[in-house]
Amino acid sequence: MDVKKLLLFVLSLLMACENTDDGLSKNPINTKIFIEARELLGANKRSLTFFCRTEANYPCINYPINYSLSNTESLYSIAFTDVGEVGLCLTAIGPATATINLNSIPNGVYQLEINNANLHNKGSLKVSDSEINLNFSTLNGIEIVRQNTLRVPAKTFWGTVGYHTTSSENLVAEFFQKLKNEGVLFEKQKPGNYFYYSIDNKGDIVTDNENSGYHYTKAFIFQFNGDEVEFKKKVKTIASLYFDDLYIYMETYKGETINNWTK
């Protein structure tokens, strides 16, 4: 290759790098930050949080992403400043993280700024009874994991039944029938991602067999409109009858959990 061709080749590489440079190389945080909306469920209130993690991994899995948060009635502004270090290193490789709590937010549309240090982003946050929406026309140094997160409806309960032999399938059906006898409604749900669970296009809850820890898993979701205090006691009693054959775990729209392997 002659000198002119070599120079043209090197120049083309430099131009390609410059054209694909997203500004991270000169940024105080030189890695993209992923933003995921999560709604924390509670007995008396719900809180909107953003779980944030870096694309790059660090030598200590407990490295924090330092940030500042400010807000007015119509604007929330988040500015990530740097990746911090810790005195006690949890020696596992992983991303730096931050959980930003916006607390309870009334329904409405808000301006939202999320800046990865010198890389600025302006968008909107829309909160309604049914969903949380993050909308950005362009993204610089960040990535939104999920634009729409559906909110868990009131009176909703969900969970999994894990088991290790196909012969236990009749016990799973029997357990579900006992729940029906208590007045639960196994109805189709609105498709989408609720963070805690996902609903497919047919309105059925998605079962994650691969990461369940059991040979077989059946996910379930239902609504219950009666006396919840007595109902949860009955579910605990019913589920305990199947221990050893079935491993039953249930969550509630109030952030509670029930299982059949603890008292």
Backbone as CSV, one residue per row, in Angstrom:
resi,resn,N_x,N_y,N_z,CA_x,CA_y,CA_z,C_x,C_y,C_z
1,MET,0.856,-1.196,0.000,0.000,0.000,0.000,0.887,1.240,0.000
2,ASP,0.675,2.196,-0.973,1.517,3.382,-1.020,1.124,4.373,0.075
3,VAL,1.924,5.427,0.222,1.736,6.376,1.322,0.396,7.066,1.245
4,LYS,-0.011,7.491,0.038,-1.280,8.199,-0.107,-2.460,7.320,0.308
5,LYS,-2.431,6.057,-0.139,-3.520,5.147,0.212,-3.541,4.886,1.722
6,LEU,-2.325,4.790,2.319,-2.247,4.558,3.761,-2.829,5.741,4.538
7,LEU,-2.476,6.979,4.073,-3.004,8.172,4.728,-4.522,8.252,4.610
8,LEU,-5.044,7.927,3.431,-6.491,7.941,3.233,-7.182,6.918,4.128
9,PHE,-6.535,5.753,4.283,-7.095,4.699,5.120,-7.149,5.132,6.585
10,VAL,-6.027,5.720,7.064,-5.975,6.183,8.449,-6.976,7.303,8.672
11,LEU,-7.063,8.234,7.703,-8.006,9.345,7.825,-9.444,8.858,7.880
12,SER,-9.770,7.859,7.066,-11.133,7.319,7.067,-11.471,6.672,8.403
13,LEU,-10.485,6.001,9.023,-10.703,5.406,10.338,-10.959,6.473,11.391
14,LEU,-10.149,7.554,11.339,-10.316,8.642,12.295,-11.673,9.306,12.147
15,MET,-12.108,9.504,10.911,-13.405,10.134,10.665,-14.533,9.229,11.144
16,ALA,-14.362,7.923,10.943,-15.390,6.980,11.389,-15.522,7.015,12.903
17,CYS,-14.349,7.059,13.587,-14.382,7.122,15.049,-15.027,8.416,15.527
18,GLU,-14.693,9.524,14.841,-15.245,10.817,15.219,-16.748,10.853,15.013
19,ASN,-17.216,10.220,13.927,-18.639,10.239,13.625,-19.446,9.398,14.608
20,THR,-18.790,8.360,15.170,-19.511,7.493,16.103,-19.232,7.866,17.556
21,ASP,-18.408,8.889,17.781,-18.108,9.309,19.144,-19.360,9.917,19.768
22,ASP,-19.813,9.342,20.880,-21.027,9.824,21.526,-20.723,10.753,22.694
23,GLY,-19.465,11.166,22.816,-19.083,12.087,23.867,-18.679,11.436,25.169
24,LEU,-18.816,10.130,25.285,-18.513,9.452,26.541,-17.019,9.409,26.850
25,SER,-16.182,9.376,25.823,-14.739,9.251,26.050,-14.179,10.423,26.838
26,LYS,-14.792,11.610,26.713,-14.320,12.801,27.424,-15.237,13.182,28.583
27,ASN,-16.182,12.325,28.890,-17.155,12.607,29.936,-16.634,12.125,31.287
28,PRO,-16.927,12.818,32.392,-16.522,12.334,33.719,-16.987,10.908,34.013
29,ILE,-18.142,10.527,33.459,-18.580,9.127,33.511,-18.496,8.619,32.084
30,ASN,-17.495,7.794,31.800,-17.239,7.413,30.403,-17.952,6.134,29.992
31,THR,-19.163,5.957,30.522,-19.976,4.798,30.165,-21.444,5.195,30.157
32,LYS,-22.220,4.529,29.346,-23.654,4.788,29.274,-24.316,4.358,30.585
33,ILE,-25.405,5.047,30.943,-26.168,4.708,32.142,-27.574,4.283,31.723
34,PHE,-27.987,3.108,32.179,-29.317,2.584,31.888,-30.288,3.022,32.990
35,ILE,-31.458,3.502,32.572,-32.466,4.005,33.499,-33.716,3.134,33.404
36,GLU,-34.163,2.608,34.548,-35.368,1.771,34.566,-36.349,2.299,35.609
37,ALA,-37.570,2.569,35.194,-38.618,3.006,36.123,-39.151,1.797,36.887
38,ARG,-39.252,1.951,38.203,-39.823,0.919,39.051,-40.725,1.589,40.081
39,GLU,-41.892,1.026,40.297,-42.785,1.551,41.322,-42.712,0.661,42.551
40,LEU,-42.292,1.238,43.681,-42.237,0.492,44.929,-43.623,0.450,45.541
41,LEU,-44.082,-0.758,45.850,-45.426,-0.946,46.379,-45.410,-0.934,47.902
42,GLY,-46.393,-0.291,48.493,-46.501,-0.247,49.943,-47.944,-0.363,50.380
43,ALA,-48.133,-0.574,51.686,-49.488,-0.755,52.213,-50.316,0.513,52.080
44,ASN,-49.669,1.673,52.251,-50.415,2.926,52.253,-50.048,3.873,51.126
45,LYS,-48.926,3.646,50.455,-48.534,4.529,49.363,-47.600,3.794,48.412
46,ARG,-47.381,4.406,47.266,-46.439,3.889,46.282,-45.408,4.962,45.970
47,SER,-44.189,4.519,45.654,-43.121,5.457,45.332,-42.543,5.130,43.969
48,LEU,-42.332,6.152,43.164,-41.701,5.981,41.859,-40.198,6.088,42.022
49,THR,-39.464,5.084,41.564,-38.014,5.106,41.636,-37.428,4.863,40.248
50,PHE,-36.199,5.331,40.067,-35.413,5.007,38.893,-34.233,4.168,39.354
51,PHE,-34.161,2.933,38.857,-32.982,2.113,39.117,-31.998,2.354,37.984
52,CYS,-30.797,2.754,38.328,-29.802,3.169,37.332,-28.554,2.301,37.456
53,ARG,-28.001,1.911,36.329,-26.765,1.114,36.327,-25.906,1.502,35.136
54,THR,-24.600,1.380,35.312,-23.683,1.694,34.221,-23.594,0.522,33.252
55,GLU,-23.309,0.835,32.007,-23.079,-0.223,31.029,-21.774,-0.939,31.319
56,ALA,-20.769,-0.198,31.769,-19.457,-0.778,32.089,-19.493,-1.443,33.460
57,ASN,-18.654,-2.448,33.636,-18.497,-3.117,34.915,-17.276,-2.575,35.654
58,TYR,-17.320,-2.685,36.987,-16.247,-2.195,37.843,-15.781,-3.320,38.761
59,PRO,-14.586,-3.176,39.364,-14.042,-4.265,40.184,-14.809,-4.527,41.472
60,CYS,-15.592,-3.550,41.933,-16.424,-3.729,43.130,-17.885,-3.540,42.722
61,ILE,-18.705,-4.532,43.016,-20.088,-4.497,42.546,-20.926,-3.480,43.321
62,ASN,-20.380,-2.936,44.417,-21.128,-1.956,45.208,-20.674,-0.518,44.959
63,TYR,-20.019,-0.265,43.818,-19.693,1.116,43.460,-20.982,1.896,43.217
64,PRO,-21.113,3.102,43.761,-22.315,3.904,43.516,-22.124,4.878,42.353
65,ILE,-23.221,5.228,41.717,-23.228,6.361,40.791,-23.674,7.567,41.606
66,ASN,-22.807,8.545,41.753,-23.166,9.745,42.503,-24.042,10.659,41.644
67,TYR,-24.999,11.309,42.273,-25.945,12.131,41.515,-26.539,13.208,42.416
68,SER,-27.175,14.168,41.795,-27.987,15.160,42.512,-29.393,15.120,41.927
69,LEU,-30.381,15.415,42.768,-31.778,15.412,42.349,-32.429,16.699,42.829
70,SER,-33.100,17.383,41.927,-33.868,18.566,42.300,-35.200,18.525,41.576
71,ASN,-36.193,19.181,42.147,-37.498,19.188,41.475,-38.327,20.395,41.875
72,THR,-39.191,20.774,40.965,-40.233,21.761,41.221,-41.553,21.057,40.970
73,GLU,-42.639,21.799,40.908,-43.938,21.171,40.669,-44.030,20.536,39.291
74,SER,-43.259,21.053,38.333,-43.400,20.567,36.954,-42.118,20.009,36.365
75,LEU,-41.012,20.011,37.123,-39.721,19.596,36.576,-38.960,18.741,37.577
76,TYR,-38.446,17.597,37.094,-37.514,16.769,37.851,-36.187,16.766,37.111
77,SER,-35.120,17.064,37.844,-33.798,17.148,37.226,-32.822,16.234,37.962
78,ILE,-32.239,15.297,37.220,-31.270,14.354,37.771,-29.939,14.561,37.053
79,ALA,-28.877,14.743,37.823,-27.552,14.943,37.233,-26.578,13.948,37.855
80,PHE,-26.129,12.991,37.058,-25.095,12.064,37.512,-23.745,12.778,37.427
81,THR,-22.935,12.658,38.474,-21.673,13.399,38.515,-20.450,12.522,38.284
82,ASP,-20.398,11.367,38.946,-19.259,10.473,38.775,-19.585,9.115,39.380
83,VAL,-18.677,8.171,39.181,-18.787,6.852,39.806,-17.908,6.867,41.049
84,GLY,-18.524,6.647,42.194,-17.780,6.709,43.442,-17.129,5.387,43.797
85,GLU,-16.283,5.431,44.811,-15.674,4.222,45.349,-16.128,4.039,46.781
86,VAL,-15.870,2.870,47.348,-16.343,2.543,48.693,-15.193,2.025,49.533
87,GLY,-15.339,2.157,50.845,-14.295,1.667,51.738,-14.236,0.155,51.777
88,LEU,-15.406,-0.481,51.781,-15.480,-1.938,51.802,-15.936,-2.420,50.439
89,CYS,-15.031,-3.043,49.705,-15.322,-3.497,48.352,-15.947,-4.883,48.370
90,LEU,-17.123,-5.008,47.758,-17.707,-6.329,47.527,-17.064,-6.864,46.252
91,THR,-16.115,-7.760,46.424,-15.229,-8.153,45.318,-15.929,-9.063,44.323
92,ALA,-16.794,-8.469,43.559,-17.422,-9.119,42.413,-17.543,-8.056,41.338
93,ILE,-17.273,-8.439,40.114,-17.348,-7.483,39.011,-18.802,-7.198,38.678
94,GLY,-19.113,-5.927,38.503,-20.487,-5.570,38.170,-20.621,-4.082,37.913
95,PRO,-21.795,-3.636,37.513,-21.998,-2.217,37.208,-22.094,-1.379,38.477
96,ALA,-21.796,-0.105,38.360,-22.118,0.846,39.421,-23.613,1.141,39.338
97,THR,-24.238,1.405,40.484,-25.686,1.558,40.503,-26.122,2.732,41.373
98,ALA,-27.341,3.152,41.156,-27.997,4.151,41.998,-29.493,3.919,41.921
99,THR,-30.175,4.088,43.034,-31.639,4.042,43.064,-32.136,5.409,43.493
100,ILE,-32.849,6.060,42.597,-33.308,7.430,42.829,-34.796,7.392,43.149
101,ASN,-35.153,7.858,44.325,-36.547,7.801,44.788,-37.217,9.152,44.567
102,LEU,-38.234,9.157,43.704,-39.008,10.371,43.460,-40.246,10.438,44.350
103,ASN,-40.392,9.421,45.215,-41.525,9.351,46.144,-42.860,9.277,45.398
104,SER,-43.931,9.643,46.066,-45.262,9.568,45.456,-45.474,10.770,44.550
105,ILE,-45.802,10.526,43.306,-45.984,11.598,42.328,-47.435,11.606,41.863
106,PRO,-48.104,12.746,41.970,-49.481,12.817,41.463,-49.523,12.581,39.954
107,ASN,-50.645,12.100,39.475,-50.816,11.931,38.032,-50.590,13.258,37.324
108,GLY,-49.935,13.183,36.160,-49.673,14.399,35.401,-48.486,14.211,34.481
109,VAL,-48.141,15.266,33.763,-46.998,15.270,32.854,-45.961,16.239,33.404
110,TYR,-44.715,15.778,33.509,-43.636,16.567,34.091,-42.468,16.643,33.106
111,GLN,-41.766,17.766,33.131,-40.514,17.834,32.407,-39.484,16.998,33.165
112,LEU,-38.622,16.328,32.420,-37.637,15.451,33.044,-36.277,15.662,32.394
113,GLU,-35.290,16.008,33.205,-33.915,16.128,32.735,-33.086,15.035,33.396
114,ILE,-32.377,14.253,32.581,-31.466,13.236,33.098,-30.127,13.432,32.395
115,ASN,-29.142,13.905,33.123,-27.847,14.237,32.543,-26.761,13.290,33.043
116,ASN,-26.077,12.676,32.105,-24.894,11.882,32.431,-23.709,12.834,32.416
117,ALA,-23.478,13.485,33.552,-22.433,14.511,33.679,-22.624,15.588,32.616
118,ASN,-21.724,15.662,31.632,-21.788,16.720,30.619,-22.747,16.414,29.471
119,LEU,-23.335,15.240,29.463,-24.235,14.842,28.382,-25.673,15.051,28.841
120,HIS,-26.361,15.983,28.199,-27.663,16.441,28.674,-28.813,15.799,27.898
121,ASN,-29.907,15.567,28.623,-31.100,14.970,28.022,-32.347,15.618,28.603
122,LYS,-33.253,16.033,27.714,-34.520,16.601,28.134,-35.661,15.770,27.561
123,GLY,-36.593,15.422,28.423,-37.737,14.634,27.986,-38.919,14.911,28.883
124,SER,-39.786,13.917,28.999,-40.976,14.078,29.826,-41.265,12.800,30.598
125,LEU,-41.913,12.990,31.722,-42.394,11.905,32.568,-43.899,12.050,32.680
126,LYS,-44.630,11.012,32.272,-46.087,11.032,32.365,-46.537,9.928,33.310
127,VAL,-47.318,10.325,34.306,-47.829,9.373,35.286,-49.351,9.386,35.226
128,SER,-49.933,8.196,35.053,-51.396,8.060,35.067,-51.768,6.933,36.017
129,ASP,-53.049,6.669,36.148,-53.481,5.579,37.022,-52.940,4.229,36.561
130,SER,-52.697,4.100,35.266,-52.365,2.783,34.716,-50.914,2.614,34.291
131,GLU,-50.155,3.720,34.070,-48.795,3.531,33.575,-47.879,4.704,33.891
132,ILE,-46.586,4.432,33.738,-45.524,5.431,33.869,-44.801,5.470,32.535
133,ASN,-44.724,6.650,31.941,-44.149,6.784,30.600,-42.970,7.740,30.625
134,LEU,-41.843,7.301,30.052,-40.649,8.131,29.888,-40.457,8.394,28.405
135,ASN,-40.422,9.650,28.017,-40.333,9.984,26.601,-39.190,10.966,26.355
136,PHE,-38.188,10.527,25.575,-37.058,11.365,25.174,-36.904,11.257,23.659
137,SER,-36.755,12.395,22.993,-36.575,12.364,21.535,-35.177,11.902,21.162
138,THR,-34.171,12.306,21.958,-32.790,11.858,21.743,-32.194,11.466,23.086
139,LEU,-31.202,10.593,23.039,-30.551,10.114,24.254,-29.046,10.288,24.125
140,ASN,-28.447,10.966,25.093,-27.005,11.201,25.110,-26.411,10.633,26.393
141,GLY,-25.703,9.525,26.270,-25.046,8.932,27.423,-25.953,8.178,28.361
142,ILE,-27.224,8.033,28.009,-28.144,7.237,28.817,-28.979,6.360,27.892
143,GLU,-29.624,5.383,28.482,-30.566,4.546,27.733,-31.744,4.223,28.633
144,ILE,-32.942,4.388,28.100,-34.155,4.075,28.852,-34.469,2.591,28.649
145,VAL,-34.467,1.842,29.734,-34.688,0.399,29.643,-36.071,0.077,29.103
146,ARG,-37.059,0.861,29.537,-38.444,0.575,29.168,-39.198,1.897,29.128
147,GLN,-39.739,2.246,27.986,-40.447,3.526,27.882,-41.731,3.514,28.704
148,ASN,-42.469,2.408,28.658,-43.730,2.300,29.382,-43.647,1.207,30.444
149,THR,-43.960,1.568,31.663,-44.077,0.609,32.750,-45.503,0.674,33.266
150,LEU,-46.209,-0.427,33.182,-47.592,-0.446,33.670,-47.607,-0.551,35.194
151,ARG,-48.609,0.057,35.790,-48.723,0.050,37.243,-49.599,-1.123,37.698
152,VAL,-49.170,-1.774,38.768,-49.913,-2.919,39.289,-51.296,-2.454,39.745
153,PRO,-52.366,-3.025,39.192,-53.717,-2.599,39.591,-54.023,-2.979,41.043
154,ALA,-54.897,-2.211,41.668,-55.355,-2.541,43.021,-56.025,-3.909,43.024
155,LYS,-55.953,-4.558,44.169,-56.586,-5.867,44.396,-55.927,-6.991,43.587
156,THR,-54.687,-6.775,43.139,-54.007,-7.766,42.302,-52.992,-8.565,43.123
157,PHE,-52.977,-9.870,42.885,-52.066,-10.796,43.557,-51.422,-11.661,42.471
158,TRP,-50.153,-11.982,42.629,-49.476,-12.793,41.616,-48.358,-13.598,42.272
159,GLY,-47.850,-14.581,41.550,-46.767,-15.379,42.100,-46.450,-16.572,41.228
160,THR,-45.785,-17.552,41.839,-45.368,-18.756,41.121,-45.576,-19.986,41.985
161,VAL,-45.768,-21.101,41.306,-45.758,-22.410,41.946,-44.634,-23.196,41.300
162,GLY,-43.640,-23.589,42.103,-42.526,-24.381,41.599,-42.655,-25.835,42.020
163,TYR,-42.262,-26.745,41.133,-42.319,-28.177,41.455,-41.305,-28.913,40.590
164,HIS,-41.042,-30.176,40.956,-39.938,-30.892,40.312,-40.345,-32.137,39.533
165,THR,-41.605,-32.539,39.616,-42.070,-33.706,38.858,-43.390,-33.387,38.173
166,THR,-43.595,-33.948,37.003,-44.834,-33.694,36.261,-46.051,-34.247,37.004
167,SER,-45.831,-35.214,37.891,-46.945,-35.789,38.640,-47.573,-34.772,39.606
168,SER,-46.852,-33.667,39.857,-47.373,-32.639,40.762,-48.316,-31.658,40.066
169,GLU,-48.474,-31.811,38.746,-49.314,-30.863,38.008,-50.764,-30.897,38.492
170,ASN,-51.232,-32.082,38.877,-52.611,-32.157,39.375,-52.762,-31.414,40.700
171,LEU,-51.674,-31.351,41.495,-51.702,-30.605,42.750,-51.737,-29.104,42.488
172,VAL,-51.058,-28.674,41.430,-51.087,-27.259,41.049,-52.516,-26.857,40.687
173,ALA,-53.164,-27.688,39.867,-54.547,-27.413,39.479,-55.464,-27.414,40.701
174,GLU,-55.206,-28.318,41.625,-56.012,-28.406,42.845,-55.845,-27.137,43.691
175,PHE,-54.614,-26.639,43.794,-54.349,-25.413,44.553,-55.079,-24.227,43.931
176,PHE,-55.027,-24.117,42.619,-55.724,-23.012,41.943,-57.240,-23.105,42.145
177,GLN,-57.770,-24.317,42.137,-59.210,-24.484,42.348,-59.606,-24.046,43.758
178,LYS,-58.754,-24.327,44.736,-59.045,-23.897,46.105,-59.036,-22.384,46.218
179,LEU,-58.147,-21.728,45.445,-58.150,-20.269,45.419,-59.460,-19.756,44.820
180,LYS,-59.913,-20.396,43.739,-61.192,-20.006,43.140,-62.331,-20.160,44.135
181,ASN,-62.276,-21.221,44.938,-63.324,-21.452,45.935,-63.362,-20.340,46.981
182,GLU,-62.231,-19.652,47.143,-62.160,-18.531,48.086,-62.603,-17.224,47.447
183,GLY,-62.917,-17.247,46.160,-63.446,-16.060,45.502,-62.483,-15.293,44.615
184,VAL,-61.317,-15.866,44.299,-60.377,-15.133,43.439,-60.868,-15.178,41.997
185,LEU,-60.431,-14.188,41.211,-60.831,-14.088,39.809,-59.589,-14.205,38.932
186,PHE,-59.455,-15.333,38.243,-58.364,-15.526,37.288,-58.817,-14.957,35.938
187,GLU,-58.555,-13.683,35.724,-58.997,-13.017,34.508,-57.810,-12.573,33.664
188,LYS,-58.085,-12.282,32.398,-57.050,-11.768,31.503,-56.596,-10.383,31.982
189,GLN,-55.313,-10.095,31.781,-54.735,-8.838,32.223,-54.314,-7.989,31.024
190,LYS,-54.087,-6.715,31.268,-53.627,-5.820,30.212,-52.187,-6.167,29.840
191,PRO,-51.902,-6.445,28.556,-50.543,-6.813,28.147,-49.535,-5.692,28.426
192,GLY,-48.326,-6.096,28.818,-47.267,-5.134,29.048,-46.353,-5.577,30.174
193,ASN,-45.382,-4.710,30.490,-44.402,-4.992,31.539,-44.740,-4.168,32.772
194,TYR,-44.948,-4.842,33.893,-45.292,-4.200,35.155,-44.101,-4.165,36.098
195,PHE,-42.923,-4.474,35.627,-41.673,-4.647,36.376,-41.732,-5.907,37.225
196,TYR,-42.728,-6.068,38.063,-42.814,-7.248,38.921,-43.187,-8.502,38.129
197,TYR,-43.878,-8.303,37.038,-44.291,-9.398,36.168,-44.602,-8.815,34.794
198,SER,-44.718,-9.701,33.814,-45.072,-9.291,32.456,-46.302,-10.061,32.002
199,ILE,-47.135,-9.392,31.205,-48.332,-10.004,30.649,-48.182,-10.066,29.137
200,ASP,-48.407,-11.245,28.561,-48.231,-11.395,27.121,-49.437,-10.850,26.360
201,ASN,-49.372,-10.932,25.024,-50.426,-10.356,24.179,-51.773,-11.059,24.327
202,LYS,-51.765,-12.250,24.915,-53.020,-12.964,25.142,-53.642,-12.615,26.495
203,GLY,-52.933,-11.797,27.270,-53.451,-11.420,28.579,-53.052,-12.353,29.701
204,ASP,-52.070,-13.262,29.426,-51.618,-14.226,30.430,-50.276,-13.799,31.014
205,ILE,-50.056,-14.127,32.277,-48.795,-13.804,32.912,-47.680,-14.664,32.318
206,VAL,-46.505,-14.089,32.158,-45.367,-14.790,31.565,-44.642,-15.565,32.658
207,THR,-44.368,-16.835,32.392,-43.638,-17.689,33.329,-42.166,-17.726,32.946
208,ASP,-41.293,-17.437,33.915,-39.855,-17.474,33.697,-39.319,-18.807,34.215
209,ASN,-39.368,-19.829,33.359,-38.904,-21.152,33.775,-37.396,-21.206,33.959
210,GLU,-36.671,-20.495,33.107,-35.211,-20.606,33.079,-34.565,-20.159,34.388
211,ASN,-35.105,-19.114,35.005,-34.489,-18.564,36.215,-35.272,-18.871,37.483
212,SER,-36.146,-19.847,37.424,-37.019,-20.114,38.572,-36.344,-20.941,39.663
213,GLY,-35.376,-21.762,39.293,-34.748,-22.654,40.270,-35.465,-23.987,40.428
214,TYR,-36.552,-24.185,39.687,-37.307,-25.434,39.750,-37.327,-26.100,38.370
215,HIS,-37.599,-27.396,38.363,-37.727,-28.080,37.075,-38.936,-27.549,36.298
216,TYR,-40.006,-27.254,37.030,-41.226,-26.755,36.394,-41.759,-25.586,37.227
217,THR,-42.316,-24.616,36.544,-42.870,-23.445,37.223,-44.159,-23.020,36.531
218,LYS,-45.124,-22.625,37.336,-46.374,-22.080,36.815,-46.621,-20.733,37.475
219,ALA,-46.612,-19.667,36.670,-46.929,-18.340,37.198,-48.437,-18.152,37.224
220,PHE,-48.901,-17.314,38.145,-50.338,-17.052,38.238,-50.569,-15.593,38.634
221,ILE,-51.742,-15.103,38.322,-52.152,-13.753,38.701,-53.666,-13.733,38.812
222,PHE,-54.172,-13.008,39.804,-55.617,-12.940,39.985,-55.984,-11.671,40.755
223,GLN,-57.283,-11.400,40.805,-57.825,-10.312,41.615,-58.692,-10.896,42.739
224,PHE,-58.664,-10.194,43.860,-59.517,-10.602,44.984,-60.107,-9.356,45.610
225,ASN,-61.442,-9.345,45.785,-62.130,-8.138,46.244,-62.761,-8.263,47.626
226,GLY,-62.440,-9.340,48.328,-63.051,-9.536,49.642,-62.177,-9.051,50.785
227,ASP,-62.361,-9.683,51.938,-61.599,-9.366,53.151,-60.165,-9.884,52.983
228,GLU,-59.244,-8.988,52.777,-57.872,-9.393,52.466,-57.139,-9.990,53.665
229,VAL,-57.430,-9.508,54.848,-56.745,-10.030,56.037,-57.052,-11.515,56.208
230,GLU,-58.320,-11.867,56.164,-58.709,-13.273,56.302,-58.254,-14.088,55.092
231,PHE,-58.316,-13.487,53.913,-57.924,-14.196,52.699,-56.452,-14.595,52.748
232,LYS,-55.595,-13.688,53.165,-54.159,-14.000,53.217,-53.857,-15.097,54.226
233,LYS,-54.614,-15.122,55.326,-54.454,-16.206,56.297,-54.856,-17.543,55.679
234,LYS,-55.963,-17.534,54.924,-56.427,-18.771,54.296,-55.451,-19.257,53.230
235,VAL,-54.900,-18.305,52.447,-53.926,-18.700,51.427,-52.712,-19.347,52.076
236,LYS,-52.245,-18.765,53.169,-51.098,-19.325,53.885,-51.399,-20.738,54.358
237,THR,-52.594,-20.940,54.915,-52.987,-22.265,55.414,-53.106,-23.268,54.268
238,ILE,-53.763,-22.853,53.186,-53.933,-23.749,52.037,-52.587,-24.106,51.425
239,ALA,-51.737,-23.100,51.224,-50.444,-23.335,50.577,-49.555,-24.260,51.409
240,SER,-49.640,-24.161,52.748,-48.788,-24.984,53.611,-49.097,-26.470,53.467
241,LEU,-50.304,-26.798,53.044,-50.683,-28.200,52.877,-49.898,-28.871,51.749
242,TYR,-49.371,-28.070,50.825,-48.698,-28.626,49.650,-47.174,-28.592,49.758
243,PHE,-46.667,-28.165,50.915,-45.215,-28.071,51.047,-44.564,-29.444,50.875
244,ASP,-43.400,-29.441,50.275,-42.607,-30.607,49.834,-42.923,-30.956,48.383
245,ASP,-44.183,-30.841,47.981,-44.537,-31.103,46.582,-44.536,-29.821,45.752
246,LEU,-45.057,-28.730,46.345,-45.147,-27.456,45.648,-44.485,-26.366,46.486
247,TYR,-43.808,-25.448,45.806,-43.196,-24.302,46.471,-43.927,-23.055,45.972
248,ILE,-44.775,-22.520,46.844,-45.718,-21.474,46.458,-45.243,-20.129,46.990
249,TYR,-45.172,-19.164,46.091,-44.744,-17.814,46.449,-45.721,-16.825,45.832
250,MET,-46.201,-15.871,46.640,-47.192,-14.917,46.162,-46.837,-13.509,46.623
251,GLU,-47.088,-12.523,45.759,-46.908,-11.114,46.094,-48.240,-10.398,45.963
252,THR,-48.330,-9.227,46.621,-49.573,-8.473,46.594,-49.317,-7.048,46.096
253,TYR,-50.387,-6.396,45.706,-50.306,-5.027,45.211,-49.904,-4.034,46.304
254,LYS,-49.851,-4.498,47.558,-49.402,-3.667,48.674,-47.950,-3.941,49.055
255,GLY,-47.257,-4.746,48.241,-45.859,-5.029,48.511,-45.624,-6.137,49.518
256,GLU,-46.648,-6.923,49.810,-46.522,-8.028,50.763,-46.151,-9.318,50.039
257,THR,-45.621,-10.286,50.784,-45.280,-11.597,50.212,-45.817,-12.706,51.117
258,ILE,-46.161,-13.815,50.486,-46.627,-15.019,51.184,-45.946,-16.208,50.552
259,ASN,-45.444,-17.146,51.368,-44.903,-18.396,50.834,-45.279,-19.537,51.755
260,ASN,-45.020,-20.755,51.311,-45.420,-21.918,52.121,-44.246,-22.656,52.729
261,TRP,-43.072,-21.969,52.810,-41.931,-22.623,53.450,-41.456,-21.879,54.700
262,THR,-42.101,-20.792,55.049,-41.799,-20.118,56.313,-43.089,-19.957,57.090
263,LYS,-42.966,-19.821,58.407,-44.148,-19.678,59.258,-44.622,-18.230,59.259
